[in-house]
Amino acid sequence: MMKAKIEQLLAEAFVPDFLEVIDESRKHAGHAGASQGGHYRVILVAKSFKGMKPLEIHRLIYQALAPVKSSIHALAIKASSP
């Protein structure tokens, strides 16, 4: 399942204090791009983000998810340090 794979990749990359991955794909059924991949929301809190700007954090997250990027159509990210 893609949600579990996303959780695994993020957990391995950041050893988060908090991680939640929400599969919102069902909300987008029938959407023109929905067949190209899932819609996910990520909430991630990790010490490794301390002092980083949001854009830097998002880049790291996208880099960590590179192995599954073709299976993700939309990704909403809320990430911070504790």
N, CA, C and O atoms as a printed pandas DataFrame, in Angstrom:
     atom_number atom_name residue_name chain_id  residue_number  x_coord  y_coord  z_coord
0              1         N          MET        A               1    0.837   -1.179    0.000
1              2        CA          MET        A               1    0.000    0.000    0.000
2              3         C          MET        A               1    0.882    1.242    0.000
3              4         O          MET        A               1    1.884    1.286    0.713
4              5         N          MET        A               2    0.529    2.238   -0.779
5              6        CA          MET        A               2    1.366    3.421   -0.943
6              7         C          MET        A               2    1.506    4.227    0.343
7              8         O          MET        A               2    2.586    4.748    0.621
8              9         N          LYS        A               3    0.459    4.339    1.119
9             10        CA          LYS        A               3    0.531    5.086    2.382
10            11         C          LYS        A               3    1.629    4.513    3.282
11            12         O          LYS        A               3    2.416    5.261    3.861
12            13         N          ALA        A               4    1.676    3.215    3.394
13            14        CA          ALA        A               4    2.684    2.558    4.227
14            15         C          ALA        A               4    4.090    2.792    3.680
15            16         O          ALA        A               4    5.031    2.976    4.452
16            17         N          LYS        A               5    4.240    2.786    2.371
17            18        CA          LYS        A               5    5.550    3.023    1.759
18            19         C          LYS        A               5    6.008    4.450    2.010
19            20         O          LYS        A               5    7.181    4.683    2.304
20            21         N          ILE        A               6    5.087    5.414    1.896
21            22        CA          ILE        A               6    5.422    6.812    2.183
22            23         C          ILE        A               6    5.853    6.953    3.637
23            24         O          ILE        A               6    6.850    7.614    3.927
24            25         N          GLU        A               7    5.109    6.338    4.550
25            26        CA          GLU        A               7    5.463    6.377    5.977
26            27         C          GLU        A               7    6.849    5.793    6.208
27            28         O          GLU        A               7    7.648    6.355    6.956
28            29         N          GLN        A               8    7.128    4.674    5.568
29            30        CA          GLN        A               8    8.425    4.016    5.731
30            31         C          GLN        A               8    9.566    4.908    5.248
31            32         O          GLN        A               8   10.566    5.073    5.946
32            33         N          LEU        A               9    9.418    5.479    4.058
33            34        CA          LEU        A               9   10.473    6.324    3.501
34            35         C          LEU        A               9   10.730    7.551    4.371
35            36         O          LEU        A               9   11.881    7.915    4.611
36            37         N          LEU        A              10    9.672    8.181    4.839
37            38        CA          LEU        A              10    9.835    9.373    5.674
38            39         C          LEU        A              10   10.411    9.025    7.045
39            40         O          LEU        A              10   11.246    9.760    7.572
40            41         N          ALA        A              11    9.971    7.919    7.616
41            42        CA          ALA        A              11   10.494    7.498    8.920
42            43         C          ALA        A              11   11.985    7.184    8.833
43            44         O          ALA        A              11   12.750    7.537    9.731
44            45         N          GLU        A              12   12.394    6.528    7.762
45            46        CA          GLU        A              12   13.814    6.201    7.588
46            47         C          GLU        A              12   14.655    7.450    7.341
47            48         O          GLU        A              12   15.781    7.542    7.829
48            49         N          ALA        A              13   14.125    8.401    6.597
49            50        CA          ALA        A              13   14.886    9.593    6.244
50            51         C          ALA        A              13   15.015   10.587    7.387
51            52         O          ALA        A              13   16.043   11.251    7.517
52            53         N          PHE        A              14   13.967   10.698    8.230
53            54        CA          PHE        A              14   13.944   11.784    9.212
54            55         C          PHE        A              14   13.839   11.355   10.669
55            56         O          PHE        A              14   14.008   12.199   11.550
56            57         N          VAL        A              15   13.571   10.100   10.966
57            58        CA          VAL        A              15   13.370    9.623   12.338
58            59         C          VAL        A              15   12.512   10.653   13.094
59            60         O          VAL        A              15   12.971   11.278   14.049
60            61         N          PRO        A              16   11.268   10.814   12.649
61            62        CA          PRO        A              16   10.432   11.902   13.171
62            63         C          PRO        A              16    9.951   11.708   14.598
63            64         O          PRO        A              16    9.839   10.589   15.098
64            65         N          ASP        A              17    9.669   12.848   15.240
65            66        CA          ASP        A              17    9.013   12.846   16.538
66            67         C          ASP        A              17    7.518   12.577   16.342
67            68         O          ASP        A              17    6.858   12.006   17.210
68            69         N          PHE        A              18    7.003   12.996   15.196
69            70        CA          PHE        A              18    5.607   12.751   14.853
70            71         C          PHE        A              18    5.501   12.615   13.341
71            72         O          PHE        A              18    6.098   13.387   12.591
72            73         N          LEU        A              19    4.736   11.627   12.910
73            74        CA          LEU        A              19    4.512   11.418   11.480
74            75         C          LEU        A              19    3.101   10.896   11.277
75            76         O          LEU        A              19    2.685    9.918   11.897
76            77         N          GLU        A              20    2.377   11.568   10.397
77            78        CA          GLU        A              20    1.058   11.090   10.005
78            79         C          GLU        A              20    0.942   11.259    8.495
79            80         O          GLU        A              20    1.203   12.335    7.956
80            81         N          VAL        A              21    0.551   10.195    7.828
81            82        CA          VAL        A              21    0.292   10.231    6.395
82            83         C          VAL        A              21   -1.180    9.896    6.199
83            84         O          VAL        A              21   -1.657    8.854    6.647
84            85         N          ILE        A              22   -1.883   10.782    5.531
85            86        CA          ILE        A              22   -3.316   10.611    5.306
86            87         C          ILE        A              22   -3.550   10.443    3.812
87            88         O          ILE        A              22   -3.149   11.289    3.012
88            89         N          ASP        A              23   -4.194    9.358    3.447
89            90        CA          ASP        A              23   -4.532    9.096    2.049
90            91         C          ASP        A              23   -5.863    9.784    1.751
91            92         O          ASP        A              23   -6.907    9.363    2.248
92            93         N          GLU        A              24   -5.823   10.831    0.948
93            94        CA          GLU        A              24   -7.024   11.587    0.602
94            95         C          GLU        A              24   -7.492   11.278   -0.818
95            96         O          GLU        A              24   -8.284   12.032   -1.383
96            97         N          SER        A              25   -7.022   10.199   -1.390
97            98        CA          SER        A              25   -7.316    9.865   -2.779
98            99         C          SER        A              25   -8.807    9.734   -3.048
99           100         O          SER        A              25   -9.280   10.157   -4.102
100          101         N          ARG        A              26   -9.548    9.161   -2.122
101          102        CA          ARG        A              26  -10.977    8.946   -2.347
102          103         C          ARG        A              26  -11.730   10.254   -2.515
103          104         O          ARG        A              26  -12.768   10.291   -3.176
104          105         N          LYS        A              27  -11.219   11.329   -1.924
105          106        CA          LYS        A              27  -11.852   12.643   -2.058
106          107         C          LYS        A              27  -11.730   13.186   -3.480
107          108         O          LYS        A              27  -12.467   14.092   -3.871
108          109         N          HIS        A              28  -10.806   12.633   -4.240
109          110        CA          HIS        A              28  -10.510   13.165   -5.561
110          111         C          HIS        A              28  -10.909   12.221   -6.690
111          112         O          HIS        A              28  -10.469   12.396   -7.827
112          113         N          ALA        A              29  -11.720   11.242   -6.394
113          114        CA          ALA        A              29  -12.190   10.311   -7.424
114          115         C          ALA        A              29  -12.875   11.105   -8.528
115          116         O          ALA        A              29  -13.702   11.978   -8.262
116          117         N          GLY        A              30  -12.525   10.795   -9.750
117          118        CA          GLY        A              30  -13.097   11.481  -10.885
118          119         C          GLY        A              30  -12.308   12.709  -11.313
119          120         O          GLY        A              30  -12.522   13.229  -12.408
120          121         N          HIS        A              31  -11.414   13.174  -10.479
121          122        CA          HIS        A              31  -10.546   14.303  -10.802
122          123         C          HIS        A              31   -9.661   13.910  -11.978
123          124         O          HIS        A              31   -9.205   12.770  -12.059
124          125         N          ALA        A              32   -9.419   14.837  -12.879
125          126        CA          ALA        A              32   -8.675   14.540  -14.114
126          127         C          ALA        A              32   -7.329   13.873  -13.853
127          128         O          ALA        A              32   -6.936   12.985  -14.609
128          129         N          GLY        A              33   -6.617   14.272  -12.814
129          130        CA          GLY        A              33   -5.300   13.699  -12.546
130          131         C          GLY        A              33   -5.300   12.551  -11.569
131          132         O          GLY        A              33   -4.248   11.975  -11.295
132          133         N          ALA        A              34   -6.457   12.203  -11.037
133          134        CA          ALA        A              34   -6.530   11.186   -9.987
134          135         C          ALA        A              34   -6.007    9.836  -10.444
135          136         O          ALA        A              34   -5.463    9.082   -9.637
136          137         N          SER        A              35   -6.158    9.517  -11.712
137          138        CA          SER        A              35   -5.695    8.212  -12.191
138          139         C          SER        A              35   -4.169    8.150  -12.313
139          140         O          SER        A              35   -3.606    7.073  -12.514
140          141         N          GLN        A              36   -3.503    9.296  -12.193
141          142        CA          GLN        A              36   -2.044    9.345  -12.321
142          143         C          GLN        A              36   -1.331    9.083  -11.003
143          144         O          GLN        A              36   -0.103    8.996  -10.981
144          145         N          GLY        A              37   -2.057    8.957   -9.919
145          146        CA          GLY        A              37   -1.447    8.701   -8.624
146          147         C          GLY        A              37   -2.339    9.188   -7.507
147          148         O          GLY        A              37   -3.368    9.821   -7.740
148          149         N          GLY        A              38   -1.928    8.881   -6.285
149          150        CA          GLY        A              38   -2.740    9.208   -5.129
150          151         C          GLY        A              38   -2.561   10.627   -4.628
151          152         O          GLY        A              38   -1.629   11.331   -5.018
152          153         N          HIS        A              39   -3.464   11.031   -3.763
153          154        CA          HIS        A              39   -3.436   12.323   -3.096
154          155         C          HIS        A              39   -3.161   12.064   -1.614
155          156         O          HIS        A              39   -3.895   11.318   -0.967
156          157         N          TYR        A              40   -2.111   12.675   -1.082
157          158        CA          TYR        A              40   -1.703   12.416    0.288
158          159         C          TYR        A              40   -1.451   13.709    1.040
159          160         O          TYR        A              40   -1.077   14.726    0.455
160          161         N          ARG        A              41   -1.662   13.651    2.348
161          162        CA          ARG        A              41   -1.344   14.756    3.257
162          163         C          ARG        A              41   -0.341   14.205    4.266
163          164         O          ARG        A              41   -0.560   13.148    4.857
164          165         N          VAL        A              42    0.759   14.929    4.456
165          166        CA          VAL        A              42    1.820   14.510    5.368
166          167         C          VAL        A              42    1.968   15.557    6.465
167          168         O          VAL        A              42    2.084   16.751    6.190
168          169         N          ILE        A              43    1.962   15.095    7.700
169          170        CA          ILE        A              43    2.257   15.939    8.850
170          171         C          ILE        A              43    3.501   15.333    9.491
171          172         O          ILE        A              43    3.493   14.177    9.916
172          173         N          LEU        A              44    4.557   16.115    9.554
173          174        CA          LEU        A              44    5.858   15.576    9.946
174          175         C          LEU        A              44    6.580   16.562   10.860
175          176         O          LEU        A              44    6.754   17.729   10.510
176          177         N          VAL        A              45    6.996   16.089   12.021
177          178        CA          VAL        A              45    7.778   16.885   12.961
178          179         C          VAL        A              45    9.077   16.125   13.212
179          180         O          VAL        A              45    9.069   14.976   13.651
180          181         N          ALA        A              46   10.202   16.799   12.920
181          182        CA          ALA        A              46   11.498   16.133   13.076
182          183         C          ALA        A              46   12.559   17.127   13.544
183          184         O          ALA        A              46   12.596   18.272   13.093
184          185         N          LYS        A              47   13.403   16.682   14.437
185          186        CA          LYS        A              47   14.488   17.526   14.944
186          187         C          LYS        A              47   15.420   17.974   13.816
187          188         O          LYS        A              47   16.008   19.053   13.887
188          189         N          SER        A              48   15.552   17.161   12.796
189          190        CA          SER        A              48   16.467   17.481   11.699
190          191         C          SER        A              48   16.035   18.715   10.912
191          192         O          SER        A              48   16.816   19.228   10.111
192          193         N          PHE        A              49   14.818   19.202   11.115
193          194        CA          PHE        A              49   14.334   20.384   10.407
194          195         C          PHE        A              49   14.656   21.691   11.137
195          196         O          PHE        A              49   14.342   22.774   10.644
196          197         N          LYS        A              50   15.275   21.587   12.299
197          198        CA          LYS        A              50   15.544   22.778   13.109
198          199         C          LYS        A              50   16.370   23.791   12.314
199          200         O          LYS        A              50   17.407   23.459   11.739
200          201         N          GLY        A              51   15.884   25.032   12.296
201          202        CA          GLY        A              51   16.595   26.109   11.634
202          203         C          GLY        A              51   16.411   26.164   10.126
203          204         O          GLY        A              51   16.991   27.025    9.463
204          205         N          MET        A              52   15.620   25.265    9.582
205          206        CA          MET        A              52   15.419   25.216    8.134
206          207         C          MET        A              52   14.177   26.004    7.727
207          208         O          MET        A              52   13.212   26.110    8.484
208          209         N          LYS        A              53   14.223   26.548    6.522
209          210        CA          LYS        A              53   13.066   27.235    5.955
210          211         C          LYS        A              53   12.111   26.199    5.363
211          212         O          LYS        A              53   12.537   25.109    4.982
212          213         N          PRO        A              54   10.829   26.532    5.283
213          214        CA          PRO        A              54    9.846   25.580    4.752
214          215         C          PRO        A              54   10.221   25.008    3.376
215          216         O          PRO        A              54   10.049   23.813    3.137
216          217         N          LEU        A              55   10.724   25.843    2.487
217          218        CA          LEU        A              55   11.101   25.353    1.162
218          219         C          LEU        A              55   12.198   24.296    1.245
219          220         O          LEU        A              55   12.169   23.316    0.501
220          221         N          GLU        A              56   13.160   24.485    2.138
221          222        CA          GLU        A              56   14.233   23.511    2.321
222          223         C          GLU        A              56   13.664   22.180    2.832
223          224         O          GLU        A              56   14.055   21.106    2.372
224          225         N          ILE        A              57   12.753   22.272    3.773
225          226        CA          ILE        A              57   12.133   21.069    4.332
226          227         C          ILE        A              57   11.348   20.321    3.257
227          228         O          ILE        A              57   11.451   19.099    3.151
228          229         N          HIS        A              58   10.572   21.042    2.468
229          230        CA          HIS        A              58    9.778   20.412    1.411
230          231         C          HIS        A              58   10.677   19.724    0.390
231          232         O          HIS        A              58   10.358   18.635   -0.086
232          233         N          ARG        A              59   11.783   20.345    0.060
233          234        CA          ARG        A              59   12.726   19.727   -0.881
234          235         C          ARG        A              59   13.267   18.410   -0.329
235          236         O          ARG        A              59   13.384   17.427   -1.060
236          237         N          LEU        A              60   13.596   18.396    0.959
237          238        CA          LEU        A              60   14.092   17.167    1.579
238          239         C          LEU        A              60   13.035   16.067    1.569
239          240         O          LEU        A              60   13.340   14.898    1.332
240          241         N          ILE        A              61   11.805   16.452    1.827
241          242        CA          ILE        A              61   10.712   15.477    1.831
242          243         C          ILE        A              61   10.507   14.900    0.430
243          244         O          ILE        A              61   10.385   13.687    0.262
244          245         N          TYR        A              62   10.470   15.779   -0.571
245          246        CA          TYR        A              62   10.323   15.293   -1.950
246          247         C          TYR        A              62   11.492   14.387   -2.342
247          248         O          TYR        A              62   11.302   13.392   -3.041
248          249         N          GLN        A              63   12.683   14.728   -1.896
249          250        CA          GLN        A              63   13.853   13.897   -2.180
250          251         C          GLN        A              63   13.698   12.518   -1.528
251          252         O          GLN        A              63   14.010   11.502   -2.149
252          253         N          ALA        A              64   13.223   12.479   -0.295
253          254        CA          ALA        A              64   13.028   11.206    0.401
254          255         C          ALA        A              64   11.971   10.346   -0.291
255          256         O          ALA        A              64   12.039    9.117   -0.257
256          257         N          LEU        A              65   10.999   11.001   -0.918
257          258        CA          LEU        A              65    9.910   10.270   -1.580
258          259         C          LEU        A              65   10.187    9.995   -3.062
259          260         O          LEU        A              65    9.307    9.503   -3.768
260          261         N          ALA        A              66   11.367   10.298   -3.530
261          262        CA          ALA        A              66   11.720   10.090   -4.940
262          263         C          ALA        A              66   11.415    8.679   -5.445
263          264         O          ALA        A              66   10.966    8.540   -6.583
264          265         N          PRO        A              67   11.637    7.625   -4.653
265          266        CA          PRO        A              67   11.356    6.278   -5.164
266          267         C          PRO        A              67    9.881    6.024   -5.506
267          268         O          PRO        A              67    9.572    5.100   -6.258
268          269         N          VAL        A              68    8.974    6.838   -4.958
269          270        CA          VAL        A              68    7.544    6.615   -5.209
270          271         C          VAL        A              68    6.868    7.813   -5.870
271          272         O          VAL        A              68    5.640    7.870   -5.936
272          273         N          LYS        A              69    7.650    8.763   -6.357
273          274        CA          LYS        A              69    7.056   10.006   -6.874
274          275         C          LYS        A              69    6.083    9.771   -8.023
275          276         O          LYS        A              69    5.144   10.549   -8.190
276          277         N          SER        A              70    6.272    8.748   -8.802
277          278        CA          SER        A              70    5.361    8.493   -9.923
278          279         C          SER        A              70    3.992    7.997   -9.448
279          280         O          SER        A              70    3.037    7.979  -10.224
280          281         N          SER        A              71    3.897    7.598   -8.190
281          282        CA          SER        A              71    2.630    7.123   -7.630
282          283         C          SER        A              71    1.906    8.189   -6.821
283          284         O          SER        A              71    0.847    7.930   -6.249
284          285         N          ILE        A              72    2.479    9.394   -6.773
285          286        CA          ILE        A              72    1.883   10.487   -6.016
286          287         C          ILE        A              72    1.483   11.588   -6.992
287          288         O          ILE        A              72    2.322   12.135   -7.708
288          289         N          HIS        A              73    0.201   11.903   -7.012
289          290        CA          HIS        A              73   -0.281   12.987   -7.870
290          291         C          HIS        A              73   -0.271   14.312   -7.119
291          292         O          HIS        A              73    0.080   15.348   -7.684
292          293         N          ALA        A              74   -0.655   14.279   -5.845
293          294        CA          ALA        A              74   -0.704   15.497   -5.038
294          295         C          ALA        A              74   -0.210   15.191   -3.629
295          296         O          ALA        A              74   -0.513   14.142   -3.060
296          297         N          LEU        A              75    0.564   16.136   -3.077
297          298        CA          LEU        A              75    1.115   15.945   -1.749
298          299         C          LEU        A              75    1.026   17.271   -0.984
299          300         O          LEU        A              75    1.645   18.264   -1.366
300          301         N          ALA        A              76    0.250   17.268    0.095
301          302        CA          ALA        A              76    0.152   18.425    0.978
302          303         C          ALA        A              76    1.083   18.154    2.164
303          304         O          ALA        A              76    1.027   17.088    2.777
304          305         N          ILE        A              77    1.933   19.125    2.474
305          306        CA          ILE        A              77    2.939   18.930    3.513
306          307         C          ILE        A              77    2.781   19.973    4.599
307          308         O          ILE        A              77    2.679   21.169    4.327
308          309         N          LYS        A              78    2.763   19.495    5.842
309          310        CA          LYS        A              78    2.870   20.357    7.015
310          311         C          LYS        A              78    4.037   19.783    7.809
311          312         O          LYS        A              78    3.923   18.709    8.399
312          313         N          ALA        A              79    5.152   20.495    7.822
313          314        CA          ALA        A              79    6.358   19.961    8.451
314          315         C          ALA        A              79    7.051   21.040    9.280
315          316         O          ALA        A              79    7.049   22.217    8.921
316          317         N          SER        A              80    7.641   20.615   10.389
317          318        CA          SER        A              80    8.337   21.554   11.258
318          319         C          SER        A              80    9.270   20.800   12.195
319          320         O          SER        A              80    9.271   19.570   12.250
320          321         N          SER        A              81   10.060   21.568   12.924
321          322        CA          SER        A              81   10.854   20.984   13.993
322          323         C          SER        A              81   10.025   21.041   15.275
323          324         O          SER        A              81    9.071   21.815   15.348
324          325         N          PRO        A              82   10.367   20.241   16.285
325          326        CA          PRO        A              82    9.580   20.247   17.527
326          327         C          PRO        A              82    9.652   21.590   18.236
327          328         O          PRO        A              82    9.047   21.763   19.294
